[in-house]
Amino acid sequence: MSMKVAIVVLNWNGKDFLEKFLPSVVANNASFSELFVADNASTDDSISFLKKNYPQINIIQNTSNGGFAKGYNDALKLIDAEYYVLLNSDVEVTPNWIESIIKGMDEDKSIAACQPKIKDFNRKTYFEYAGAAGGFIDKYAYPFCRGRIFENIEEDNGQYDNVREVFWATGACLFVRAECFKLVHGFDEDFFAHMEEIDLCWRLKNLGFKIMYSPDSVVYHLGGGTLNKTNPKKTFLNFRNNLILITKNHPPKYFFFKIVMRMILDGVAGLKFLFSGQINHLFAVIKAHYSFYVSFGSTLKKRKELKQQIKNYTTSAVYLHSIVADFYIREKKTFKEIDFKGRFK
């Protein structure tokens, strides 16, 4: 029989994170949810630690480290549940973090995915970079969040305590309806890690589903546990994956113009890395573009296949202006400053 909720923590050589953060997950598990750890072929003592200290937790051992995308795809094929909760190993949860979101998704079957309020584990009164109070994209597909625009992270003073439809929900703590996840064949494994959840949400929205944010559920995320934002590999993945994201999912209107504009803006970002002495990140941007060009044909094939399922491309929760221009030129540093009538669809 299918379970109601499967909480799935993806782990790769993260025994220290499991030791630190699993206690809160176990203590705040709902009566209708079951806990899993999906291990991406760890070489540390993660598995022995789990077996010794948490015999009640189900362990799925993937045969390779396929990153976030493949790791979850492989594990979720083995779990029969109505809802999946994909939870990073460096997240501390709070009482009743599951119930309010599941209640909302039960009441509205058009909701495919939802995220809680994501706060900083080290600065408990601040939002956390990866998700904050719900994700959006601008007209050039730059992702940002309520509570976090680029590196500017806001303190949580209740300013985003309303339930709201968003464009994407963070993979750090992602509630997703299992039948919807299966309908779109899960994560795109070519992403490996970073932005695969935005791609998933965009594909779901293009099929008419909603992505939501619920402030009644709160978790605390350490962030950067697997791949720190100062690592050039993360820069490579972010720049490459964003181009793939647009190519796969953007509506036909202005599609090639948006690709060209992103390439120009990426060039500006590359110059910024150059003049700030971050040469490794400049080369990461160049490498990202090369990788994108090499895979452009296969990405266009994915776009064609997805188009066959789409009746109407989504425009809901899209910021109709440039977040780059607003942030760096107009000096709009918070979501409140850009959130007014006519700015969003």
C-alpha positions as CSV (number, residue, x, y, z in Angstrom):
1,M,0.0,0.0,0.0
2,S,1.2,3.5,-0.9
3,M,2.3,5.7,2.0
4,K,1.1,9.2,2.4
5,V,4.4,11.0,2.6
6,A,8.0,9.9,2.0
7,I,10.7,12.2,3.4
8,V,13.8,11.5,1.4
9,V,17.2,12.8,2.5
10,L,19.9,12.6,-0.2
11,N,23.3,11.9,1.2
12,W,26.8,11.8,-0.2
13,N,29.7,11.5,2.3
14,G,27.6,13.6,4.7
15,K,27.9,11.6,7.9
16,D,28.5,14.7,9.9
17,F,25.4,16.4,8.5
18,L,23.3,13.3,9.2
19,E,24.6,13.2,12.8
20,K,23.8,16.9,13.3
21,F,20.5,17.3,11.4
22,L,18.7,14.0,11.4
23,P,17.6,14.2,15.1
24,S,15.3,17.1,14.3
25,V,13.8,15.3,11.3
26,V,13.2,12.2,13.4
27,A,11.7,14.2,16.3
28,N,9.4,16.1,14.0
29,N,8.2,13.3,11.8
30,A,4.5,13.2,11.1
31,S,2.4,10.1,12.0
32,F,1.6,9.7,8.3
33,S,5.2,10.1,6.9
34,E,8.1,7.7,6.6
35,L,11.7,8.6,6.5
36,F,14.3,7.5,3.9
37,V,18.0,8.3,3.3
38,A,19.1,7.9,-0.3
39,D,22.8,7.4,-0.4
40,N,24.8,8.4,-3.5
41,A,27.6,5.8,-3.1
42,S,29.2,7.4,-0.1
43,T,32.8,6.4,0.8
44,D,32.6,7.6,4.4
45,D,30.8,5.8,7.2
46,S,27.4,7.2,6.5
47,I,25.7,3.9,6.1
48,S,27.2,2.2,9.2
49,F,26.3,5.3,11.2
50,L,22.6,5.1,10.0
51,K,22.3,1.4,10.7
52,K,23.8,1.7,14.1
53,N,21.9,4.9,15.3
54,Y,18.7,5.0,13.2
55,P,17.6,1.4,12.4
56,Q,14.0,2.8,11.8
57,I,15.2,4.8,8.8
58,N,14.9,3.2,5.4
59,I,18.2,3.2,3.5
60,I,18.4,3.3,-0.3
61,Q,21.9,2.8,-1.6
62,N,22.4,4.2,-5.1
63,T,25.2,2.5,-7.1
64,S,26.9,5.8,-8.2
65,N,27.0,9.5,-7.3
66,G,24.8,10.9,-10.0
67,G,24.4,14.2,-8.3
68,F,21.1,15.7,-7.0
69,A,19.1,14.9,-10.1
70,K,20.0,11.3,-10.8
71,G,20.4,10.5,-7.1
72,Y,16.8,11.4,-6.4
73,N,15.4,9.9,-9.6
74,D,17.0,6.6,-8.8
75,A,15.8,6.6,-5.2
76,L,12.2,7.8,-5.9
77,K,11.6,4.9,-8.4
78,L,11.8,2.6,-5.4
79,I,9.3,4.5,-3.2
80,D,5.6,4.3,-3.4
81,A,4.1,7.4,-1.9
82,E,1.5,10.1,-2.6
83,Y,3.9,12.9,-1.8
84,Y,7.7,13.1,-1.8
85,V,9.5,15.5,0.5
86,L,13.0,16.0,-0.8
87,L,15.1,17.3,2.0
88,N,18.8,18.3,2.0
89,S,20.9,16.6,4.6
90,D,21.9,20.0,6.2
91,V,18.4,21.1,7.1
92,E,16.9,21.4,10.6
93,V,13.1,21.1,10.7
94,T,10.6,22.4,13.2
95,P,7.4,21.1,14.7
96,N,4.5,20.7,12.3
97,W,6.6,21.5,9.3
98,I,4.9,18.8,7.3
99,E,1.2,19.0,8.2
100,S,0.3,22.5,6.9
101,I,1.8,22.0,3.5
102,I,0.3,18.5,3.0
103,K,-3.1,19.9,4.1
104,G,-2.9,22.7,1.4
105,M,-1.9,20.2,-1.3
106,D,-4.6,17.8,-0.3
107,E,-7.2,20.7,-0.6
108,D,-5.9,21.9,-4.0
109,K,-5.0,19.1,-6.5
110,S,-3.6,21.7,-8.9
111,I,-0.7,22.3,-6.6
112,A,2.2,20.1,-7.9
113,A,4.9,21.4,-5.5
114,C,5.4,23.6,-2.5
115,Q,8.2,24.8,-0.3
116,P,8.3,26.0,3.3
117,K,10.0,29.2,4.6
118,I,13.7,28.6,4.4
119,K,15.8,30.4,7.0
120,D,19.5,30.5,7.8
121,F,20.7,27.9,10.3
122,N,23.5,30.1,11.4
123,R,21.5,33.3,11.5
124,K,18.1,32.2,12.6
125,T,16.3,35.5,12.0
126,Y,17.4,35.7,8.4
127,F,16.3,34.0,5.2
128,E,18.6,31.5,3.6
129,Y,20.0,31.9,0.1
130,A,18.6,28.7,-1.4
131,G,14.9,29.3,-1.5
132,A,14.1,31.9,1.1
133,A,10.3,32.7,0.8
134,G,9.8,31.2,-2.7
135,G,11.5,31.5,-6.0
136,F,10.8,33.6,-9.1
137,I,12.5,34.3,-12.5
138,D,12.8,37.5,-14.4
139,K,12.2,38.0,-18.2
140,Y,15.7,36.7,-18.9
141,A,15.2,33.7,-16.6
142,Y,17.5,34.9,-13.8
143,P,16.3,33.2,-10.6
144,F,15.8,35.1,-7.4
145,C,13.6,34.8,-4.2
146,R,11.4,36.7,-1.9
147,G,13.9,37.5,0.8
148,R,17.0,37.0,-1.4
149,I,18.0,38.9,-4.5
150,F,21.5,37.9,-5.7
151,E,23.7,38.2,-2.5
152,N,21.3,40.5,-0.6
153,I,19.5,38.4,2.1
154,E,16.8,40.0,4.2
155,E,16.0,39.5,7.8
156,D,12.6,37.8,8.3
157,N,10.2,40.3,9.9
158,G,7.1,38.6,8.8
159,Q,7.1,40.5,5.5
160,Y,6.5,37.3,3.5
161,D,4.1,35.5,5.7
162,N,1.4,35.1,3.1
163,V,0.7,31.9,1.1
164,R,1.6,32.8,-2.5
165,E,2.1,31.1,-5.9
166,V,5.7,31.2,-6.9
167,F,7.6,30.2,-10.0
168,W,9.9,27.6,-8.4
169,A,10.3,25.9,-5.1
170,T,13.7,25.1,-3.7
171,G,15.2,21.7,-3.8
172,A,16.6,22.2,-0.3
173,C,13.1,21.2,1.0
174,L,10.7,20.4,-1.8
175,F,7.3,18.9,-1.3
176,V,6.1,17.4,-4.6
177,R,3.1,15.4,-5.6
178,A,4.5,12.0,-6.7
179,E,2.1,11.6,-9.7
180,C,3.3,15.0,-11.0
181,F,6.9,14.1,-10.5
182,K,6.4,10.9,-12.5
183,L,4.3,12.7,-15.1
184,V,7.3,14.8,-16.2
185,H,9.8,11.9,-15.6
186,G,11.5,13.5,-12.6
187,F,14.6,15.7,-12.7
188,D,16.6,16.2,-15.9
189,E,19.8,14.3,-15.1
190,D,21.9,16.4,-17.4
191,F,21.7,19.2,-14.9
192,F,23.6,17.0,-12.3
193,A,23.0,19.6,-9.6
194,H,21.8,23.2,-9.4
195,M,18.6,24.6,-11.0
196,E,17.2,21.1,-11.7
197,E,14.3,22.0,-9.3
198,I,13.6,25.2,-11.3
199,D,13.5,23.1,-14.5
200,L,11.2,20.6,-12.8
201,C,8.9,23.4,-11.6
202,W,8.9,25.2,-15.0
203,R,7.9,22.0,-16.8
204,L,5.1,21.4,-14.2
205,K,3.9,25.0,-14.6
206,N,3.9,24.6,-18.4
207,L,1.4,21.7,-17.9
208,G,-0.9,23.9,-15.9
209,F,0.1,23.0,-12.3
210,K,0.8,25.5,-9.5
211,I,4.0,25.9,-7.4
212,M,3.3,27.3,-3.9
213,Y,5.1,28.8,-0.9
214,S,3.7,28.1,2.6
215,P,5.0,30.3,5.5
216,D,3.4,28.1,8.2
217,S,6.2,25.6,7.7
218,V,9.7,26.7,8.7
219,V,13.0,25.0,8.3
220,Y,16.6,26.1,8.8
221,H,19.2,25.4,6.1
222,L,22.9,25.4,6.6
223,G,23.6,25.7,2.9
224,G,26.7,25.1,0.8
225,G,27.3,21.7,2.4
226,T,28.0,19.8,-0.8
227,L,29.3,22.5,-3.1
228,N,30.1,26.0,-1.8
229,K,29.2,29.0,-3.9
230,T,32.8,30.0,-4.0
231,N,33.6,26.8,-5.9
232,P,34.1,27.4,-9.7
233,K,32.3,24.2,-10.3
234,K,29.1,25.7,-8.9
235,T,29.6,28.7,-11.2
236,F,30.0,26.4,-14.1
237,L,26.8,24.5,-13.2
238,N,24.8,27.6,-12.6
239,F,25.7,29.3,-15.9
240,R,25.4,26.2,-18.0
241,N,22.2,25.0,-16.4
242,N,20.5,28.3,-16.8
243,L,21.1,28.3,-20.5
244,I,19.7,24.8,-20.7
245,L,16.7,25.9,-18.6
246,I,15.8,28.6,-21.0
247,T,16.3,26.5,-24.1
248,K,14.0,23.7,-22.8
249,N,11.2,25.7,-21.3
250,H,10.9,29.3,-22.6
251,P,7.8,30.1,-24.7
252,P,8.4,30.4,-28.5
253,K,7.9,34.2,-28.5
254,Y,11.3,36.0,-28.2
255,F,13.0,32.6,-27.5
256,F,16.2,33.2,-29.5
257,F,16.4,36.8,-28.4
258,K,16.3,35.7,-24.8
259,I,19.1,33.2,-25.4
260,V,21.3,35.9,-27.1
261,M,20.6,38.4,-24.3
262,R,21.6,35.8,-21.7
263,M,24.8,35.2,-23.5
264,I,25.6,38.9,-23.5
265,L,24.7,39.2,-19.8
266,D,26.9,36.2,-19.1
267,G,29.7,37.9,-20.9
268,V,29.3,40.9,-18.6
269,A,29.4,38.6,-15.6
270,G,32.6,37.1,-17.0
271,L,34.2,40.5,-17.2
272,K,33.1,41.2,-13.6
273,F,34.9,38.0,-12.6
274,L,38.0,39.1,-14.6
275,F,38.2,42.6,-13.1
276,S,37.7,41.2,-9.6
277,G,40.5,38.7,-10.0
278,Q,38.3,35.7,-10.0
279,I,40.0,34.1,-13.0
280,N,38.8,30.5,-12.1
281,H,35.2,31.7,-12.2
282,L,35.7,33.5,-15.6
283,F,37.0,30.2,-17.0
284,A,34.0,28.4,-15.4
285,V,31.7,30.7,-17.4
286,I,33.6,30.1,-20.6
287,K,33.5,26.3,-20.0
288,A,29.8,26.5,-19.2
289,H,29.1,28.2,-22.6
290,Y,31.2,25.6,-24.4
291,S,29.3,22.8,-22.7
292,F,26.0,24.4,-23.6
293,Y,27.0,24.8,-27.3
294,V,28.1,21.2,-27.5
295,S,24.8,20.0,-26.0
296,F,22.6,22.5,-27.9
297,G,21.2,20.0,-30.3
298,S,20.1,17.5,-27.7
299,T,18.6,20.3,-25.6
300,L,16.6,21.5,-28.6
301,K,15.4,17.9,-29.0
302,K,14.2,18.0,-25.4
303,R,12.4,21.3,-26.1
304,K,10.6,19.7,-29.1
305,E,9.5,16.7,-27.0
306,L,8.2,18.9,-24.2
307,K,6.4,21.2,-26.6
308,Q,4.1,18.3,-27.7
309,Q,2.6,18.2,-24.2
310,I,2.1,21.9,-23.7
311,K,-1.1,23.7,-24.5
312,N,-0.2,27.0,-23.0
313,Y,3.2,28.1,-21.8
314,T,3.1,29.5,-18.3
315,T,3.5,33.2,-17.6
316,S,2.3,33.1,-13.9
317,A,4.8,34.3,-11.3
318,V,7.2,35.6,-13.9
319,Y,8.8,39.0,-13.2
320,L,8.3,41.0,-16.4
321,H,11.4,43.2,-15.9
322,S,15.1,42.7,-15.5
323,I,16.2,41.8,-11.9
324,V,19.8,42.6,-12.9
325,A,18.9,46.1,-14.0
326,D,16.7,46.7,-10.9
327,F,19.3,45.4,-8.5
328,Y,22.5,46.9,-9.9
329,I,21.3,50.0,-11.7
330,R,18.1,51.0,-9.9
331,E,19.4,49.7,-6.6
332,K,16.2,47.8,-5.7
333,K,17.6,45.3,-3.2
334,T,14.5,43.7,-1.8
335,F,11.4,41.9,-3.2
336,K,9.1,44.4,-1.6
337,E,10.7,47.2,-3.7
338,I,9.8,45.5,-7.0
339,D,6.5,43.8,-6.0
340,F,3.8,46.1,-7.3
341,K,1.0,46.0,-9.8
342,G,2.1,45.3,-13.4
343,R,5.5,43.9,-12.5
344,F,4.5,40.3,-12.4
345,K,2.2,38.0,-14.4
